Amino acid sequence: MRACVPLIVAVLCGLACAEDPKEPEPFLELEEEEEEAEEAPSSHLYSAPTSCQGRCREAFNKHQPCHCNARCQEFGNCCEDFESLCGNHEGFSRSSDAITKEELQSTSEKIYKADINKARKEDIILNSQKCISPSETGDKVDRCPEPLFTYVNEKLLSKPTYAAFINLLNNYQRATGHGEHFSGQQLAEQDTFLKEIMKTAVMKELYSFLHHQNRYSSEQEFIDDLKNMWFGLYSRSSEEGDSSGFEHVFSGEVKKGKVSGFHNWIRFYLQEKEGLVDYYSYNYDGPWDSYPDVLAMQFNWDGYYKEVGAAFIGSSPEFEFALYSLCFIARPGKRCTLSLGGHSLAIQTYTWDKTTYGNGKKYIATAYVVSSTR
């Protein structure tokens, strides 16, 4: 896809030229990252400093008296309840189970090659139009008179995983502060989506890797955990159960007068087709010459602005779901460096720390692409 010269000069070189050229180059403003930081509690509501309750897989913090990360057993500084709370349930019982950067890159390449449901070049015609610099992303100026999507082969959308995914998108109220209440049919649609994606080579590849890494003992345990981490409800406001990882990342939300989340091309296309999304500009276009690619863009969603929203373009639902899940499981709350078609790509995830499920497990707060290499 077409390069965005202003971005390369103004941001990528400015921020990343001094870094290892093999590392992904940052291209996103940290708008969403700052929002998640605002929402993070100053202390874990469900944890104690000498317990792993609510702390499994957290990053090392030298100020903690004991630890709950993947290497605490190696260093002999785990909390006493690490094994019971994190060993079997959080997926690592030995330091050798820690997932390496090389394993992440190898597995993501396998997932990339396994995505046979992705769009072909001829399935999507994009009209990206105006590329802007990072300093212009907050201007809220519509610089693109035409829609982003000129053409999408809608036969794609009738494929089982696409159809199951699309059925989920109208199950949410986009404004935070309004509790989500699912009908029996809507809950069944969650199960159908998970059932359909688990039939694909993409998700089989992911499960095989995580099973080999001792993260899950069975496919059903894996599916149950995916349902909890992605579809489990928590509160981003005073209203109980008004959000979930799936709603935030794939469907999109509105909070404090701006778009939050909304990192999915299928959702964007469908909303643009209905006249609810107005595409304004883009500030990054990825290095891939086929789909999936990555586009970081600015848009208005029925009256609310998204300053920088990065999304895969042309990927299958299972592909995005797999990569975000892989990064959340392997690098919760951190940047996660993958490799897709020989190009490095980084995904940032955030954990929801205010409430937990199971034995201290954390929900997905958000996941999105933050950088890639050319």
N, C-alpha and C positions, 0 to 999 in steps of 0.2 A: 504494500500500500504506500501511498504518497508520504514522503517525509515532511516534517514540519520544521523548516529551517530556523524560524525565529526561536523555537523552543530549544533546538540543539545549541544554538549560539548563546542564548541568554541564560538557560538553566543547566542543561546537561554539562556543558563545558565549565560553566561557572561553579557548579557544585561538585562535579564528579571527575574532572580531568586529572586531578591529583591522585585519584584513587586507582586501584588496580583496574585496568581496562576490561578485565574479564568479569568484573563485578557489575551487577545491574546499576544503571544510572537513574537517580530519582527524577521523576517528572511531575509528581503531584504536589500541590499545596497541601498542607497538613490540616485542612479544614475539618475533616471528619475525625482525624486523630485527636485534635484538640477537643472536639466535642465529646469523644469517648473518655478523654482524660478528665473532663469536667464531671462526667457521670460516675467516674470511679470513686468508690468510697475511700475516705481517709484511712479507714481500718476495716478489715474483713468482719462483716456482721456475724458470720458463721464460723469464725476461726479463733483460736487462742494461740499465743506465741509459742507454746510448748506442745501444740497439737497439729496434726495434718488436716484437721477438719476444715474443708474449704480451701486448702492450700496445695493439693496434689498437682504436681508438674509446674508449680510456680517457679519463677526465675530465682536464682541464688541471691540472697540478701545477707550480707555479712553482719547486719545488725540483729538478725533473728538468732535466738539461742539454739534452735535446732532447725533442720531443713527437710524438705519434702520433694526435692527435685530428683531427676533420674540418676544422678551420680552421688547422692548422699550416702548410699551404702558403700560405695568405693572409698569415700573419705571418712566413713564412720561417724557422720554427724546427723543422721536421720532422727526425727522425732520418734518417740517410743511407739506411737500408733501408725507409723508409716506403712508397715507391712499390711496391717489389717485394713487401712483406709485406701492406700495407694497401690500396694503391691499387686493384688489380684484384680482390683476393680479399675484402677487407672491405667493398667496395661504394662507396667514395668516392675519386675520383681528382682532384676539384676542390672548392674550397670552396663552389662553387655547388650541389654535390650535398647539402650539409647540409640536413636536414629541419627545417623551421620549425614553430613551435607552431601556426601557422595551418593549415599543411598537415596536421599530425596531427589537428587538430580537424575539418577538412573531410573527410579520409579516413575517420576513425572514424564520422562521420555517414553516409557512404556505405555503410560496412560494416553499420552499425545498420539502415539501410533495406533492405539486401540480405538480411537474415537471415529468409528466408521459412520456414525450418524451426523457428523459435522457437515456444514454446508460446503458444497463445491464452489469453485470460482464463479460459475455461471448462475448459481442459486441466489446470489445477493449482488445488487448494484448499489454502491454507496455514492452519495454526493456530499463529500465532506466540506467542500467550499472553503471557508475562511479559517486560516490558522492564526491564532493570536499568541502573544507573549504572556508569561505568567503574571506580569504586572497588570494585564488587562482582564483577567478572569473575573474580577469582582465588579466590573463595570456594568454588568447586566444590560449589555447592548446586543440586540439581535443583528448579527452581521451576515446571516445566511437566509436569503429570501426563500430558498427551496427546502423541502424536507431532507433529512439525512438519508432516509431509505428511498431510493428511486424504484427499486424492485426487490421483492423477496418471493422466491418460489414457495408458495404456501403448501405444497406437497410435503415440505419439511415438517410443517406444523401438525400434520396428521399422523406422523410417526408416533408410536406408542408412548415413548418417554416425553416427547414434546406435548402431546395431547394431555397426558397426565399432569405435566407441569403447568400448562395453561389453565387447567381446571382449578388449580390452587390459587391463582392470582386474584380472583374476585372474592376470596374468603376473608379479606381483611379490611378494616377501616384504617385509612392512611394516617389520620391524625392521632398522635399519641395523646393519652389522656382518656381514651375511649376503650373500655375493656373489650377484649375479643371473646366471643362466645360461639363455639363451634357446634353445628348441628351434627347429628349422626352421619349424614351424608358427607359433610366436610371432613370429619375425622376419617371416614372411609377413603376419601380422596387422598389424604396423606399416606395411608397404607398402600393405596394403589400406586402412587408415585414411587414409593420406596420399592415396592414389588417389581415395577417395570424397570427401574434403573438397575436393580440387582441382577436382572437378566443380561445386562450388557457386559461386553468384554472390559469396558472401562472400570466398572465397579468390581468386577471379579478380580481384575488386576490389583485394585486398591486393597480389597479384602485379603487377597493372597499375601500381599506384602505385610500388612498389619498383623495377620495371623502368624506369619513367620517370625515377626518381631515380638511375639508374645503379648500383643496388645489386646487381642480378642481370642477366646477359645473356640468360638463357634460363629457361624454366619448369623444366626439368630441374635446372639449377643451383640454383634456388630450393628445389625438393623435396629435393634431396640435402643442402642446408644445413639445412633444417628437420629432417630425420631425424637429422643429427649433433647439432644443438644441443639437441633435445628428447629423443632416445632414446639418445644416446651415454652410455656408462656411465663413472662416476668413483667415487671413494671418499670417503664422509663419515666413515669410521672407519678402523680398521686393515685391514679386509677390502677386497681389491681389487675394484673394480667393483660396489659395493653400492647405487648410487643413480643416478638420472637426473632431468632436469628434469621429464619427463612423470610419472614415478612420484611425485615429491615434490608437484607442484602438483595433479595430477588424482586420483591414487590415494591418496596420503597415506602417511606414514611414522611410525614411532615411534622417537624418539631421546631418550636420557637420561630415560626414564620419562614422556615426554609426547608428544602428537600434534604432528607437524611437517608443514607443508603441509596437504593435504586441503582444497582450495578449489573443489570441484565439486559442484553440486547433484544431478547424476545419481548419482554415487557415494554421496552422502549418503542419497538416497532409497532406493537399493538396499540399502545397509547397514542403514538404519533398518527397512526392510521385513523383513529377516532377523533383526531383533532385536539387531544388533551395535552400533548407534548409539542412544544415549539423549540426546535433545534436552533441554537444561537451561534455556536462556533466550536472549534476544537483546539487543544493546545498540545496534543501529542498523537502521533500515528505510529503504530508499532512496526517492527522490521520484517514481519512475516509477509511473504508474497502469496500466501494462500490462507484460507481460514483453518483454524481460528486466528484472528488478529486481535489487537488491543487498540482502543480509541479512548482518549481522555477528552471529555467534552463539557460544554456549558449548555444548559437548556432551562426552559420554563415548563413546569409541570402544573398546568391548570391554575396558574396564578402564583406559583412558588418557584423560587430560583435555585438551581444547583450550580454552584460555582466551579467545582471540578468533580466530575464523575467519570471514573474509569470503568470500562466494561470490555469483556471479551466480545468479539463480533464473530458470528458464524459458528460458534461452538455449540455442541449439544448440551442439554440440561445436565446430563450425567457427568459430562466433562468438567463443568464448572463446579458442580456439587462435589466431585471427587477431589479436585485440587484444593478447594477451600477446606474440605474435611481433612485431607492429608496434612495441610499446614496447621490447622487448628489442633489436631491430635499430636503432631510432632513438635510444633513450635507455638504452643498457645501463648497469645499475647505478644508475639515477637514477629519480626520479619523472617520470612521463610524463602530461601533461594531455590528455585526450581530450574529445570532446563526443558525447553520446548522447541523441537526442531533445530537444536544447536544454539539457540539464543537463550541467555539467562533471563529469568523473570522472577521478581520478588512479590510475594503476597504478604500483606499485613493482616493479622487477626487480632481481635481483642476478646477477652473473656468477660462475661458478666459476673461480677464479683459480689453483687448484693444478695443474690439468692443462689441456691445450689440444688442439685437433684442427686438421687442415689446417695452414695457415701462421700459427699463433698465434691461431686463433679460440677463443673461450671458450664453454663450455657454459652453459645456463641453470641457475642454482642454485635460484631461485624467482621467482615472479611472482604478485602478488595485488593486489586493490583496496585502496586505503588511504583514499580520501576521495571525496566527491561533494557537489554543491550541491543545495539544495532549491529 
